[in-house]
Amino acid sequence: MLYDYFGFPDETYKLIYPAPGSSEFAHKTTQLLHAAGCPSQLDDQRGFDHGAFVPLFVMYPRANVPVYQMSLQRGYNPQAHISAGRAIAPLRDDGVLIIGSGLSYHNLSLFGPGAREPSEAFDHWLRKALFEEAKARIKSVIEWEKAPFARLCHPQEDHLAPLFVTLGAAENEPARCIYQDEYLFGGVTASSYRFG
């Protein structure tokens, strides 16, 4: 386990998610990435971080599905992550569920009522962008920093970049909003999407 957060209750640093790994699919992922010119390497010592174990606790509480995690590239370049998603798209044909775990708003210093206007504007932009046709959607997401309040909502885009990967993996498939909350953390508008 990799508890890559701080300031939470003690019990959150004792969570264990004992899902089995999948060396077969981890190797296949690396091969697909290499074939597409995306740098990658295997690391069988790194534990699950909160981007993996938090949603998986909810989705598969018995930890009875094979899980492996793919890291983001430094710099969070949207095009590079979309390319990585395109590279790993064939895994879906093998029954691999690709989860881009993050949050459509992630400014840890601005929650509550002060987050309402920027998060709502960014969320509205994101929904509009993701519902565009494939080429326009990719262009909009690559240029995400032009969105209203983009850098206020994402001072660092580590919680947005997983979306780039999933978008690449399901590039031509329609998006569906499967979750939206307008009062998360006392005023944040946030949404989740599914492709295909």
Residue frames relative to the residue before (quaternion, step in Angstrom):
aa qw qx qy qz dx dy dz
M 1.0000 0.0000 0.0000 0.0000 0.00 0.00 0.00
L 0.1369 -0.7607 0.6307 0.0688 3.54 -1.11 0.75
Y 0.1573 -0.8066 0.5667 0.0584 3.56 -0.32 1.28
D 0.0259 0.8550 -0.5126 0.0744 3.54 0.36 1.29
Y 0.5739 0.5021 -0.4149 0.4964 3.54 0.76 1.16
F 0.1777 -0.7850 0.5833 0.1094 3.57 -1.25 0.21
G 0.7710 0.3952 -0.2730 0.4181 3.53 -1.32 0.44
F 0.5481 0.6055 -0.4053 0.4107 3.59 1.21 0.30
P 0.6809 -0.4817 0.3391 0.4352 3.63 -1.21 0.27
D 0.6810 -0.5338 0.3340 0.3738 3.56 -1.16 0.70
E 0.6581 0.5403 -0.3299 0.4076 3.59 0.92 -0.85
T 0.6118 0.5621 -0.3641 0.4209 3.61 1.14 -0.44
Y 0.6626 0.4648 -0.3033 0.5030 3.58 1.29 -0.17
K 0.6474 0.4759 -0.3195 0.5024 3.55 1.30 0.28
L 0.4185 0.7171 -0.4620 0.3117 3.57 1.28 0.04
I 0.0758 -0.7678 0.6353 0.0334 3.55 -1.05 0.82
Y 0.0567 -0.7676 0.6377 0.0300 3.56 -0.92 0.92
P 0.1192 -0.8743 0.4696 0.0307 3.58 0.06 1.32
A 0.1674 0.8078 -0.5484 0.1366 3.61 0.95 0.79
P 0.4755 -0.6389 0.5048 0.3329 3.58 -1.07 0.62
G 0.4484 -0.6646 0.5222 0.2907 3.56 -1.17 0.48
S 0.2546 -0.7314 0.5946 0.2162 3.53 -1.30 -0.24
S 0.2024 -0.8081 0.5426 0.1076 3.56 0.02 1.28
E 0.5833 0.5879 -0.3717 0.4195 3.59 1.09 -0.67
F 0.7487 0.3871 -0.2260 0.4885 3.58 0.75 -1.01
A 0.5736 0.5578 -0.3881 0.4574 3.60 1.11 -0.48
H 0.6601 0.4889 -0.2999 0.4851 3.59 0.97 -0.86
K 0.6502 0.5116 -0.3224 0.4601 3.57 0.94 -0.85
T 0.6176 0.5431 -0.3365 0.4587 3.60 1.03 -0.77
T 0.6611 0.5039 -0.3006 0.4677 3.57 0.90 -0.93
Q 0.6472 0.5156 -0.3198 0.4616 3.58 0.96 -0.82
L 0.6568 0.5051 -0.3084 0.4672 3.59 0.95 -0.86
L 0.6544 0.5090 -0.3098 0.4655 3.57 0.96 -0.84
H 0.6554 0.5080 -0.3084 0.4661 3.59 0.92 -0.89
A 0.6539 0.5236 -0.3136 0.4471 3.58 0.93 -0.88
A 0.7080 0.4309 -0.2479 0.5017 3.58 1.16 -0.61
G 0.5470 -0.6425 0.3842 0.3747 3.58 1.28 0.08
C 0.4962 0.6260 -0.4401 0.4101 3.58 1.22 0.44
P 0.3958 -0.7304 0.4938 0.2571 3.62 -0.60 1.03
S 0.1659 0.7731 -0.6002 0.1207 3.57 -1.05 0.80
Q 0.0175 -0.7688 0.6383 0.0356 3.51 -1.31 0.35
L 0.4855 -0.6572 0.4958 0.2944 3.54 -1.19 0.54
D 0.0269 -0.7651 0.6433 0.0128 3.54 -1.18 0.68
D 0.1134 -0.8386 0.5313 0.0404 3.58 -0.14 1.27
Q 0.6034 0.5651 -0.3575 0.4345 3.60 1.26 0.19
R 0.6008 0.5816 -0.3637 0.4106 3.59 1.17 -0.47
G 0.3691 -0.7423 0.5200 0.2058 3.57 -0.92 0.92
F 0.6429 -0.4804 0.4099 0.4336 3.55 -1.33 0.03
D 0.2354 -0.7509 0.5939 0.1671 3.58 -0.91 0.86
H 0.7316 -0.4588 0.2622 0.4307 3.58 -1.25 0.17
G 0.5613 0.5943 -0.3902 0.4237 3.59 1.18 -0.37
A 0.7002 0.4090 -0.2546 0.5269 3.56 1.20 -0.48
F 0.7843 0.3998 -0.2415 0.4082 3.58 0.50 -1.10
V 0.5996 0.5702 -0.3893 0.4046 3.63 1.03 -0.52
P 0.7242 0.3899 -0.2908 0.4889 3.67 0.65 -0.87
L 0.6429 0.5396 -0.3388 0.4252 3.60 1.03 -0.69
F 0.5677 0.5750 -0.3821 0.4484 3.60 1.11 -0.57
V 0.6873 0.4645 -0.2733 0.4869 3.57 1.03 -0.81
M 0.7224 0.4647 -0.2493 0.4474 3.58 0.87 -0.98
Y 0.8033 0.0704 0.0224 0.5910 3.56 0.91 -0.99
P 0.1152 -0.8640 0.4850 0.0703 3.60 0.53 1.17
R 0.6679 0.4982 -0.3117 0.4567 3.62 1.14 -0.49
A 0.3449 -0.7712 0.4720 0.2520 3.59 1.33 0.00
N 0.4180 0.7391 -0.4289 0.3081 3.55 1.06 0.79
V 0.6042 0.4950 -0.3865 0.4903 3.60 1.15 0.59
P 0.5209 -0.6267 0.4639 0.3475 3.60 -1.02 0.67
V 0.0520 -0.8025 0.5939 -0.0236 3.55 -0.93 0.96
Y 0.1136 0.7341 -0.6692 0.0184 3.51 -1.18 0.66
Q 0.3468 -0.7694 0.5199 0.1321 3.50 -1.13 0.73
M 0.2083 -0.7550 0.6095 0.1230 3.57 -1.08 0.75
S 0.3654 -0.7514 0.5111 0.2015 3.57 -0.75 1.03
L 0.4887 -0.6152 0.5326 0.3149 3.51 -1.34 0.37
Q 0.4804 -0.6415 0.5066 0.3179 3.56 -1.22 0.44
R 0.5687 -0.5684 0.4618 0.3745 3.56 -1.14 0.59
G 0.7564 0.3608 -0.2765 0.4702 3.54 -1.05 0.75
Y 0.2396 -0.8359 0.4678 0.1584 3.58 1.31 -0.36
N 0.1576 0.8191 -0.5368 0.1269 3.60 1.07 0.64
P 0.4379 -0.7251 0.4547 0.2750 3.62 -0.56 1.09
Q 0.6693 0.5111 -0.3157 0.4373 3.60 0.85 -0.92
A 0.6464 0.5181 -0.3219 0.4584 3.60 0.97 -0.82
H 0.6904 0.4681 -0.2855 0.4719 3.59 0.97 -0.78
I 0.5990 0.5242 -0.3578 0.4883 3.58 1.11 -0.59
S 0.6404 0.5210 -0.3157 0.4677 3.59 1.00 -0.83
A 0.6336 0.5142 -0.3288 0.4754 3.59 1.01 -0.78
G 0.6390 0.5241 -0.3205 0.4629 3.58 1.01 -0.78
R 0.6299 0.5204 -0.3268 0.4750 3.56 1.00 -0.83
A 0.6520 0.5399 -0.3144 0.4296 3.57 0.96 -0.89
I 0.7655 0.3767 -0.2052 0.4797 3.58 0.91 -0.87
A 0.3625 0.7664 -0.4696 0.2465 3.60 1.26 -0.02
P 0.6298 0.5509 -0.3649 0.4082 3.69 0.92 -0.69
L 0.5302 0.6295 -0.4130 0.3898 3.61 1.16 -0.37
R 0.5789 0.5973 -0.3739 0.4102 3.57 1.12 -0.60
D 0.6325 0.5377 -0.3267 0.4517 3.58 1.10 -0.70
D 0.6730 0.4603 -0.2798 0.5069 3.57 1.29 -0.37
G 0.6123 -0.5893 0.3368 0.4055 3.58 1.28 0.21
V 0.4469 0.6740 -0.4709 0.3525 3.58 1.22 0.30
L 0.2727 -0.7363 0.6012 0.1483 3.56 -0.92 0.99
I 0.1798 -0.7830 0.5896 0.0828 3.58 -0.63 1.14
I 0.0743 -0.8053 0.5880 -0.0118 3.55 -0.54 1.21
G 0.1711 -0.7570 0.6235 0.0948 3.56 -0.84 1.01
S 0.0864 -0.8465 0.5252 0.0124 3.54 0.17 1.29
G 0.3182 0.7173 -0.5675 0.2493 3.54 -0.77 1.08
L 0.3684 -0.6845 0.5581 0.2903 3.54 -1.11 -0.71
S 0.4676 -0.7059 0.4540 0.2774 3.58 -0.88 0.90
Y 0.7303 0.1851 -0.1814 0.6320 3.58 1.33 0.01
H 0.1452 0.8093 -0.5576 0.1139 3.59 -0.73 0.97
N 0.3026 0.6917 -0.5878 0.2907 3.52 0.28 1.35
L 0.2767 -0.8212 0.4789 0.1406 3.56 -0.07 1.31
S 0.6879 0.4651 -0.2970 0.4714 3.61 1.16 -0.35
L 0.7525 0.3053 -0.1998 0.5483 3.61 1.24 -0.02
F 0.2078 0.7321 -0.6161 0.2032 3.52 -0.10 1.37
G 0.6579 0.5077 -0.3691 0.4161 3.58 -1.26 0.06
P 0.8266 -0.2623 0.1632 0.4705 3.58 -1.28 -0.33
G 0.6200 0.5671 -0.3461 0.4173 3.62 1.05 -0.62
A 0.6518 0.5142 -0.3068 0.4654 3.57 1.22 -0.42
R 0.4727 0.7250 -0.4268 0.2624 3.57 1.20 -0.41
E 0.7293 0.4428 -0.2681 0.4475 3.60 0.60 -1.08
P 0.7131 0.4378 -0.3047 0.4549 3.66 0.68 -0.91
S 0.6778 0.4889 -0.3179 0.4477 3.62 0.87 -0.83
E 0.6396 0.5199 -0.3282 0.4614 3.59 1.01 -0.74
A 0.6645 0.4971 -0.3071 0.4659 3.61 0.94 -0.86
F 0.6741 0.4801 -0.3045 0.4716 3.59 0.90 -0.87
D 0.6455 0.5256 -0.3197 0.4526 3.57 0.96 -0.85
H 0.6321 0.5214 -0.3260 0.4715 3.58 1.01 -0.80
W 0.6436 0.5103 -0.3165 0.4745 3.59 0.98 -0.87
L 0.6617 0.5228 -0.3116 0.4378 3.59 0.88 -0.96
R 0.6472 0.5126 -0.3233 0.4624 3.59 0.90 -0.87
K 0.6572 0.5053 -0.3086 0.4663 3.58 0.89 -0.94
A 0.6627 0.5116 -0.3051 0.4539 3.59 0.92 -0.91
L 0.7141 0.4683 -0.2690 0.4455 3.60 0.82 -0.95
F 0.6775 0.4723 -0.2935 0.4814 3.59 1.19 -0.43
E 0.4682 0.6526 -0.4584 0.3805 3.60 1.25 0.09
E 0.6100 -0.5063 0.4242 0.4377 3.57 -1.28 0.15
A 0.7634 -0.4706 0.2060 0.3916 3.54 -1.22 0.65
K 0.7111 0.4544 -0.2904 0.4510 3.64 0.68 -0.99
A 0.6684 0.4932 -0.2979 0.4704 3.57 0.92 -0.91
R 0.6288 0.5448 -0.3284 0.4471 3.58 1.05 -0.79
I 0.6502 0.5029 -0.3163 0.4736 3.59 0.90 -0.88
K 0.6555 0.5142 -0.3144 0.4552 3.61 0.88 -0.93
S 0.6605 0.5118 -0.3092 0.4541 3.59 0.89 -0.92
V 0.6900 0.4794 -0.2869 0.4602 3.57 0.87 -0.94
I 0.6113 0.5353 -0.3543 0.4628 3.60 1.02 -0.69
E 0.7480 0.3575 -0.1870 0.5270 3.56 1.07 -0.80
W 0.1522 0.8564 -0.4830 0.1011 3.58 1.16 0.58
E 0.6117 0.5793 -0.3600 0.4008 3.59 1.08 -0.60
K 0.5982 0.5512 -0.3579 0.4585 3.61 1.28 -0.20
A 0.4940 0.6654 -0.4266 0.3623 3.59 1.25 -0.21
P 0.6100 -0.5529 0.4021 0.4008 3.59 -1.14 0.48
F 0.8616 0.0427 -0.0822 0.4991 3.54 -0.97 1.01
A 0.1928 0.8387 -0.4969 0.1119 3.59 1.22 0.41
R 0.7642 0.3727 -0.2196 0.4785 3.60 0.65 -1.04
L 0.5756 0.5385 -0.3955 0.4715 3.59 1.18 -0.25
C 0.6901 0.4672 -0.2695 0.4826 3.57 1.03 -0.81
H 0.7909 0.1282 -0.0457 0.5966 3.56 1.14 -0.69
P 0.1543 -0.8030 0.5702 0.0789 3.61 0.20 1.22
Q 0.7314 0.0454 -0.0479 0.6788 3.54 1.25 -0.60
E 0.3708 -0.8043 0.4296 0.1760 3.57 -0.69 1.08
D 0.2447 0.8021 -0.5136 0.1817 3.59 1.09 0.59
H 0.7037 0.4244 -0.2760 0.4986 3.61 1.13 -0.47
L 0.6484 0.4829 -0.3204 0.4938 3.59 1.27 -0.07
A 0.6049 0.6182 -0.3470 0.3626 3.60 1.02 -0.79
P 0.5887 0.5570 -0.4076 0.4208 3.68 0.97 -0.49
L 0.5768 0.5781 -0.3690 0.4438 3.58 1.17 -0.56
F 0.6094 0.5616 -0.3568 0.4312 3.60 1.02 -0.76
V 0.6576 0.5122 -0.3059 0.4600 3.58 0.96 -0.88
T 0.6927 0.4698 -0.2913 0.4632 3.58 0.79 -0.96
L 0.6164 0.5411 -0.3422 0.4584 3.57 1.08 -0.68
G 0.6507 0.5026 -0.3112 0.4767 3.59 1.00 -0.77
A 0.6769 0.5085 -0.2907 0.4457 3.58 1.01 -0.82
A 0.7799 0.2146 -0.1153 0.5766 3.58 1.17 -0.52
E 0.0306 0.8989 -0.4369 0.0079 3.50 1.19 0.77
N 0.8009 0.3055 -0.1516 0.4922 3.59 0.82 -0.91
E 0.5656 0.6050 -0.3797 0.4122 3.56 1.25 0.19
P 0.5418 -0.6461 0.4223 0.3328 3.58 -0.99 0.76
A 0.3960 -0.6879 0.5596 0.2384 3.52 -1.26 0.58
R 0.0924 -0.7500 0.6504 0.0769 3.52 -1.24 0.61
C 0.3561 -0.6877 0.5830 0.2457 3.55 -0.98 0.81
I 0.1124 -0.8326 0.5416 0.0290 3.58 -0.56 1.15
Y 0.7765 0.1096 -0.0825 0.6150 3.57 1.31 -0.06
Q 0.1407 0.7566 -0.6362 0.0551 3.55 -1.09 0.73
D 0.0330 -0.7706 0.6364 -0.0089 3.52 -1.05 0.88
E 0.2364 -0.7926 0.5477 0.1262 3.57 -0.85 0.93
Y 0.7589 0.3336 -0.1960 0.5238 3.60 1.23 -0.12
L 0.2295 0.7810 -0.5408 0.2121 3.56 1.11 0.66
F 0.8387 0.0446 -0.0739 0.5377 3.59 -0.91 0.90
G 0.7219 -0.4844 0.2479 0.4275 3.57 1.00 0.82
G 0.8500 -0.0799 0.0208 0.5203 3.63 1.11 0.33
V 0.5400 0.6291 -0.4024 0.3883 3.59 1.25 0.00
T 0.2402 -0.7113 0.6399 0.1641 3.55 -1.07 0.83
A 0.1040 0.7885 -0.5939 0.1210 3.56 -0.73 1.08
S 0.1115 -0.8005 0.5886 0.0184 3.53 -1.12 0.78
S 0.1991 -0.7316 0.6358 0.1445 3.52 -1.36 0.38
Y 0.1926 -0.7964 0.5705 0.0571 3.53 -1.12 0.78
R 0.1640 -0.7407 0.6417 0.1126 3.49 -1.32 0.50
F 0.2226 -0.7611 0.5977 0.1184 3.54 -1.05 0.84
G 0.8025 0.2518 -0.2020 0.5018 3.53 -0.93 0.90
